[in-house]
């Protein structure tokens, strides 16, 4: 396999590369199960302060108790309640967090809703997967952006190899799948939006000379609860069979986002994740991004639409505008 795809050696990136994270503070959407939990655990083991943002208070309290057993002496674990599918709770959680913290070294947009069998709307009228996976993260990132700038930090968004499936491009004429809903197309579009968001963010940050960078990653095919939440009966059965045959553990799936968040050699704009079986498994390195995801005009349009629909205020003009 090309060294370009495996820049960290033939066995790929590994947790031994995580630096000492003393004095650093990271926020994770999700974190009470699966890949988010494994990411939080690894950050805590390397002396970081971690805040997880989750929907269920009961499950999150249990996760915090479990994560406390893995933390180093200097590490700290906190939580905030937030539902990414409801922008009102996103604003409230961000306001609470910003009110108590002075900087943030990194944000991981980790949470995903996967292949909901029938079309569901968020309280704001968005299709659920696009609403939570993209619009919720877009708004949340904007609300924490000033703290991230103060920490010269990173915004990491977790996409999926599914950005290449079911959605060849962003359908601006039917963004919320009101005309023709299919679970795979809706999920694929939300994951495509994740990549376009980060690439457009990087273009605008570079043009403005800001000290923040956006990073992209995916977990490959990992056995997680995200595959079960919201999925229909037959989809869940199929996924369970796939898990037995192909899936790797959340421990391996979390490598790419810890890489993107902490490794000094990580580069903005690359798509980190497992590199075999078209990104489903294997050693962690660099994987391809679809042609649709690097459409600058579509990405700029998606940014404008996302600001309008969420009320997010980034104050980052488009590249090439008169404001630059």
C-alpha positions, -999 to 999 in steps of 0.1 A, spaced: 0 0 0 12 35 -9 32 53 18 11 83 9 -19 64 23 0 51 53 21 81 64 26 66 99 41 33 87 28 -1 74 8 -8 105 -8 26 104 -13 52 131 -13 39 167 -21 52 202 16 53 211 18 85 191 -5 104 215 15 132 232 11 143 268 -21 163 268 -16 180 302 -34 214 303 -55 207 272 -93 206 272 -113 187 246 -150 185 239 -167 155 223 -203 152 210 -213 118 222 -188 101 244 -210 79 265 -207 49 242 -188 34 214 -161 53 195 -167 86 214 -162 67 247 -130 52 235 -118 86 223 -126 102 257 -108 73 275 -76 77 255 -76 115 260 -81 110 298 -53 84 299 -30 110 284 -38 137 310 -64 158 292 -96 174 305 -126 161 286 -162 173 283 -187 150 267 -220 163 253 -248 137 253 -286 134 253 -293 109 281 -284 120 316 -287 85 330 -264 69 304 -240 98 305 -236 97 343 -228 60 340 -203 67 313 -186 94 333 -183 70 363 -167 44 340 -144 70 323 -132 82 357 -116 48 362 -93 54 332 -82 89 338 -47 98 349 -42 117 381 -42 151 363 -71 143 340 -107 155 344 -140 143 329 -172 164 328 -205 163 308 -232 186 294 -266 175 283 -274 183 246 -294 169 218 -278 177 184 -312 172 167 -327 201 186 -308 234 180 -323 250 211 -305 225 233 -274 230 213 -275 267 221 -282 261 258 -254 236 262 -229 258 244 -239 288 265 -233 269 297 -200 256 285 -187 289 272 -197 305 305 -174 283 325 -143 279 303 -117 302 288 -103 281 260 -107 248 242 -79 229 225 -102 208 203 -137 198 195 -147 164 181 -180 164 162 -184 127 168 -221 119 172 -240 104 142 -275 92 136 -274 63 111 -299 52 85 -333 60 101 -358 37 84 -385 63 79 -383 101 75 -383 119 108 -381 157 113 -362 176 140 -380 203 160 -366 228 135 -381 208 105 -349 193 93 -346 157 82 -332 140 113 -298 127 100 -290 160 82 -303 179 112 -282 162 138 -252 150 118 -246 183 99 -267 212 111 -263 205 148 -226 202 145 -223 233 123 -241 254 149 -223 239 178 -189 244 162 -197 281 156 -208 286 192 -175 272 205 -153 287 179 -141 317 200 -129 293 227 -112 271 201 -95 302 186 -82 311 221 -67 276 224 -53 276 188 -73 245 186 -87 220 162 -122 212 149 -125 175 141 -155 163 122 -162 125 119 -176 116 85 -179 82 69 -170 63 38 -208 64 33 -203 100 20 -196 82 -13 -229 61 -11 -264 71 -19 -258 108 -24 -238 119 -54 -241 155 -43 -260 178 -19 -296 181 -32 -304 217 -25 -338 213 -41 -348 186 -16 -323 191 13 -346 175 38 -358 146 17 -394 157 16 -399 143 -19 -380 110 -20 -366 97 13 -343 67 16 -322 59 47 -289 55 29 -292 86 7 -301 107 37 -273 94 58 -248 97 29 -258 133 23 -253 142 59 -218 126 58 -210 144 26 -221 176 42 -197 169 71 -167 168 47 -178 198 27 -182 218 60 -146 210 71 -130 217 38 -149 250 34 -141 259 70 -104 254 63 -105 275 31 -121 304 51 -97 300 80 -67 301 57 -79 331 39 -84 350 72 -51 338 88 -69 323 118 -51 300 142 -77 272 140 -77 242 116 -104 217 106 -97 180 104 -116 151 89 -117 114 99 -139 84 97 -140 52 119 -143 26 91 -168 -1 98 -169 -3 136 -194 -22 157 -212 6 176 -246 15 191 -250 42 164 -259 14 139 -288 3 161 -303 36 172 -331 45 149 -325 16 124 -353 -6 113 -356 -43 123 -342 -58 91 -315 -31 89 -304 -40 124 -303 -77 116 -282 -70 85 -259 -48 105 -255 -74 132 -245 -100 105 -220 -75 90 -206 -68 125 -198 -104 130 -182 -107 95 -164 -74 90 -166 -50 119 -136 -39 140 -139 -27 176 -147 9 187 -111 9 201 -97 7 166 -124 29 152 -115 57 175 -78 59 164 -86 82 134 -102 108 155 -76 108 182 -50 111 154 -69 141 139 -73 157 173 -38 153 188 -11 142 164 13 171 156 19 156 121 -18 155 112 -27 177 82 -59 196 77 -79 186 46 -68 149 46 -94 122 54 -80 99 81 -93 64 87 -89 27 80 -74 22 45 -84 -13 34 -117 -25 18 -124 10 5 -120 24 40 -140 -1 59 -111 -17 78 -74 -20 81 -45 2 93 -53 39 99 -39 63 73 -53 86 46 -84 76 26 -99 92 -6 -126 119 -6 -153 119 -33 -153 144 -61 -186 158 -49 -170 167 -15 -143 189 -31 -168 210 -51 -159 245 -38 -190 262 -52 -214 237 -36 -195 238 -3 -198 276 -2 -235 273 -10 -240 247 17 -222 270 42 -246 299 34 -276 277 36 -264 262 69 -259 297 84 -294 307 73 -311 277 86 -293 274 120 -287 311 127 -250 303 132 -227 334 131 -192 324 120 -180 358 107 -159 341 82 -165 355 47 -163 333 16 -129 330 -1 -125 357 -27 -152 380 -13 -147 417 -10 -145 413 28 -111 396 23 
